């Protein structure tokens, strides 16, 4: 799959260390990765595995302690504010908590207009900007005329996440980093958000990188899966290879932690005492 695709984001020996001496914490430890255009990748790990620190380095929100990140085949240069803004035209993110993803003082119109301006549309006619905002909202089944002049906190969590995708629709970055984008919304909205993201990948051709602890989600949506444990990438490969034929002990542990509703319940037959309370506990364990 990768032979005919362009390498859009890669890293070699990327590490992040916080603190010094005894207080030193290695959050990301010498990781390598290769993400290709149009690919859908999941980086899976438990809380504290380093995946969120990695995404912040990929976005340029925190510095890299050692190693090198390349963007579109070139060494990434985000040393100046101008260069960082140019970089962000090509890479964007949707975060876990929709309520903390917006400036509460900016109305929805302003949120969407900023995206149009960021893509060089500042001088477009007002009518064209309105049409672009309506199209972006329609893409995620929101009605712009019902959103205008509202603040983000007036929307539900699911609506705010959909608005974030509308924002990505306007920006059309090469790479989208989705950090647990469905974990704080209900199951119905979760499926809808995933469908919109997959549709966006198909229509725009962007690379989507999911940061998640959900192995089921990783298997369902991904071309490639990376498994992170304690700051290291312990396994990588196609979704089928990693999920159906795991090699790392940590991957097996993550898979074993997934509830399997189709497995028969096993009831204990070893009753030591005739006490009914012990019988009850042993039966439900």
Phi, psi and omega in degrees: 000324186278347186298323184259010182251153181275137175286116185256331180211128181214161178216149179227119177062033184285126180225154173222122180241129175254138177078183181219163176058226182292337181270006182291133176234123177268102184278321176230128193239092169056055183263147174243145178203156177218118180244131186253154181303133178079358182278151174244116188243143170241132171252113190248139176180160177287171175302134181090003182281346178105000186291324179288324175298320178298315181295326178292325176290320178297325179281344184083019179278334173227155185282159175268128179289316177206162183098181185222137175248132177247139180237122182053043174082000181238148176301128183293133178233106180232036185289327180257161179298320180297315181294325179292321178295322176295320179298320182290345173293334183259347181218126182226174184217152167241127186260169186298314187259106181296334183288338180256007184267357183235152168281117187294347181267354180259128177286163183302322178303317181293321179301314182286322178298321178302323179293318179297317180294322181296330179271014175088017183258021184301325185267006178293151176300149182303319181299323179291321177297317179298320180294322178295321179291321177296318180296318180296318179293320179297326180302327181251024177058039171246147177260114184302322181296338176270345180267330189302141181068008175264159173263152182306325183291350176277356180260163173283168179300318179295321178294321179294321177293322176294323177295325176298322178289324175300322177297317178295324178301321179286321183284325181048057178289163176287329185227135175240125175259119183247103185267099182046055189290348184242006189285340184250016179234164186290166187299320180296313179295327181300313180296321180296315181298317179297319179298318179296319180295318179293322177296320179297318177300317183291320185280323185260337180079023182278161172274131178242128179245111177273133171254116189207162170251002187266104181293328178296315177299315181301316181291321184293318190255344197264147165276316184230143180235134172247133177252124180249135175222122177051045175085354181250150170272112187263345178199147177207157178154188177296158181301317180297317182295313185286318186277320184270338180222062184292144179251326182280141180300323181294322177297317178299319179298316179299319180292323179291338180281351180280124177297137180243102187288344182272349180285138177293144177286140178256124182255137180288137179253000187262088178266121182274326183230154179282005181297124186296331181292320178292322177300318182296315180297316182294328181290326184266350179286000000 
